[in-house]
Amino acid sequence: MTKRVLPRNCRGVCVKRLGNQLGARRGDRRHYNAFTLIELIVVVGLILVLTGLVLSTVGYARKKGARARAETEIAAMSAALEGYKADNAIY
Protein backbone atom coordinates (compact mmCIF):
# COMPACT_ATOMS: atom_id res chain seq x y z
CA MET A 1 0.00 0.00 0.00
CA THR A 2 1.53 3.29 -1.04
CA LYS A 3 1.14 6.43 0.94
CA ARG A 4 -0.39 9.30 -0.95
CA VAL A 5 1.84 12.35 -0.74
CA LEU A 6 0.76 15.82 -1.75
CA PRO A 7 3.22 18.10 -3.50
CA ARG A 8 5.12 20.40 -1.13
CA ASN A 9 3.54 23.56 -2.47
CA CYS A 10 0.04 22.12 -2.01
CA ARG A 11 0.12 20.65 1.51
CA GLY A 12 -2.44 22.26 3.77
CA VAL A 13 -3.41 24.95 1.28
CA CYS A 14 -5.26 22.59 -1.05
CA VAL A 15 -7.08 20.98 1.85
CA LYS A 16 -8.21 24.37 3.18
CA ARG A 17 -9.38 25.42 -0.27
CA LEU A 18 -11.24 22.17 -0.73
CA GLY A 19 -12.91 22.59 2.66
CA ASN A 20 -13.94 26.14 1.82
CA GLN A 21 -15.33 25.05 -1.52
CA LEU A 22 -17.43 22.37 0.13
CA GLY A 23 -19.15 24.95 2.31
CA ALA A 24 -17.16 24.69 5.53
CA ARG A 25 -16.44 28.00 7.21
CA ARG A 26 -13.06 28.76 8.65
CA GLY A 27 -12.93 28.07 12.35
CA ASP A 28 -16.31 26.34 12.35
CA ARG A 29 -15.68 22.89 13.77
CA ARG A 30 -19.24 22.13 14.85
CA HIS A 31 -21.26 19.70 12.76
CA TYR A 32 -25.02 19.93 12.82
CA ASN A 33 -26.53 16.59 11.87
CA ALA A 34 -30.17 17.45 12.58
CA PHE A 35 -33.22 18.84 10.83
CA THR A 36 -34.37 22.40 11.39
CA LEU A 37 -37.78 23.15 12.85
CA ILE A 38 -38.94 24.59 9.51
CA GLU A 39 -37.99 21.37 7.69
CA LEU A 40 -39.88 19.27 10.22
CA ILE A 41 -42.98 21.47 10.00
CA VAL A 42 -42.94 21.31 6.20
CA VAL A 43 -42.63 17.52 6.19
CA VAL A 44 -45.40 17.08 8.76
CA GLY A 45 -47.60 19.44 6.73
CA LEU A 46 -47.00 17.46 3.55
CA ILE A 47 -47.81 14.22 5.34
CA LEU A 48 -51.07 15.71 6.64
CA VAL A 49 -52.07 16.95 3.17
CA LEU A 50 -51.34 13.57 1.59
CA THR A 51 -53.24 11.78 4.36
CA GLY A 52 -56.24 14.04 3.79
CA LEU A 53 -56.19 13.34 0.07
CA VAL A 54 -55.99 9.59 0.60
CA LEU A 55 -58.78 9.54 3.18
CA SER A 56 -61.10 11.64 1.02
CA THR A 57 -60.45 9.33 -1.93
CA VAL A 58 -61.16 6.26 0.20
CA GLY A 59 -64.43 7.81 1.39
CA TYR A 60 -65.45 8.60 -2.18
CA ALA A 61 -64.64 5.05 -3.32
CA ARG A 62 -66.64 3.60 -0.42
CA LYS A 63 -69.69 5.72 -1.29
CA LYS A 64 -69.39 4.78 -4.94
CA GLY A 65 -69.19 1.09 -4.03
CA ALA A 66 -72.25 1.31 -1.79
CA ARG A 67 -74.20 3.03 -4.57
CA ALA A 68 -73.19 0.36 -7.09
CA ARG A 69 -74.21 -2.38 -4.65
CA ALA A 70 -77.61 -0.71 -4.10
CA GLU A 71 -78.17 -0.35 -7.86
CA THR A 72 -77.38 -4.05 -8.32
CA GLU A 73 -79.83 -5.05 -5.58
CA ILE A 74 -82.54 -2.83 -7.07
CA ALA A 75 -81.99 -4.41 -10.50
CA ALA A 76 -82.23 -7.90 -8.94
CA MET A 77 -85.47 -6.98 -7.13
CA SER A 78 -86.88 -5.51 -10.32
CA ALA A 79 -86.07 -8.69 -12.25
CA ALA A 80 -87.67 -10.81 -9.50
CA LEU A 81 -90.78 -8.62 -9.55
CA GLU A 82 -91.05 -8.90 -13.33
CA GLY A 83 -90.68 -12.69 -13.02
CA TYR A 84 -93.48 -12.75 -10.45
CA LYS A 85 -95.68 -10.66 -12.77
CA ALA A 86 -94.95 -13.01 -15.70
CA ASP A 87 -95.94 -16.05 -13.60
CA ASN A 88 -99.04 -14.59 -11.93
CA ALA A 89 -100.13 -11.86 -14.37
CA ILE A 90 -100.40 -9.43 -11.46
CA TYR A 91 -98.05 -7.46 -9.26
C-alpha positions in Angstrom: 0.0 0.0 0.0 1.5 3.3 -1.0 1.1 6.4 0.9 -0.4 9.3 -1.0 1.8 12.3 -0.7 0.8 15.8 -1.8 3.2 18.1 -3.5 5.1 20.4 -1.1 3.5 23.6 -2.5 0.0 22.1 -2.0 0.1 20.7 1.5 -2.4 22.3 3.8 -3.4 25.0 1.3 -5.3 22.6 -1.1 -7.1 21.0 1.9 -8.2 24.4 3.2 -9.4 25.4 -0.3 -11.2 22.2 -0.7 -12.9 22.6 2.7 -13.9 26.1 1.8 -15.3 25.0 -1.5 -17.4 22.4 0.1 -19.1 25.0 2.3 -17.2 24.7 5.5 -16.4 28.0 7.2 -13.1 28.8 8.6 -12.9 28.1 12.4 -16.3 26.3 12.4 -15.7 22.9 13.8 -19.2 22.1 14.8 -21.3 19.7 12.8 -25.0 19.9 12.8 -26.5 16.6 11.9 -30.2 17.5 12.6 -33.2 18.8 10.8 -34.4 22.4 11.4 -37.8 23.2 12.8 -38.9 24.6 9.5 -38.0 21.4 7.7 -39.9 19.3 10.2 -43.0 21.5 10.0 -42.9 21.3 6.2 -42.6 17.5 6.2 -45.4 17.1 8.8 -47.6 19.4 6.7 -47.0 17.5 3.6 -47.8 14.2 5.3 -51.1 15.7 6.6 -52.1 17.0 3.2 -51.3 13.6 1.6 -53.2 11.8 4.4 -56.2 14.0 3.8 -56.2 13.3 0.1 -56.0 9.6 0.6 -58.8 9.5 3.2 -61.1 11.6 1.0 -60.4 9.3 -1.9 -61.2 6.3 0.2 -64.4 7.8 1.4 -65.4 8.6 -2.2 -64.6 5.1 -3.3 -66.6 3.6 -0.4 -69.7 5.7 -1.3 -69.4 4.8 -4.9 -69.2 1.1 -4.0 -72.2 1.3 -1.8 -74.2 3.0 -4.6 -73.2 0.4 -7.1 -74.2 -2.4 -4.7 -77.6 -0.7 -4.1 -78.2 -0.4 -7.9 -77.4 -4.1 -8.3 -79.8 -5.0 -5.6 -82.5 -2.8 -7.1 -82.0 -4.4 -10.5 -82.2 -7.9 -8.9 -85.5 -7.0 -7.1 -86.9 -5.5 -10.3 -86.1 -8.7 -12.2 -87.7 -10.8 -9.5 -90.8 -8.6 -9.6 -91.0 -8.9 -13.3 -90.7 -12.7 -13.0 -93.5 -12.8 -10.4 -95.7 -10.7 -12.8 -95.0 -13.0 -15.7 -95.9 -16.0 -13.6 -99.0 -14.6 -11.9 -100.1 -11.9 -14.4 -100.4 -9.4 -11.5 -98.0 -7.5 -9.3 
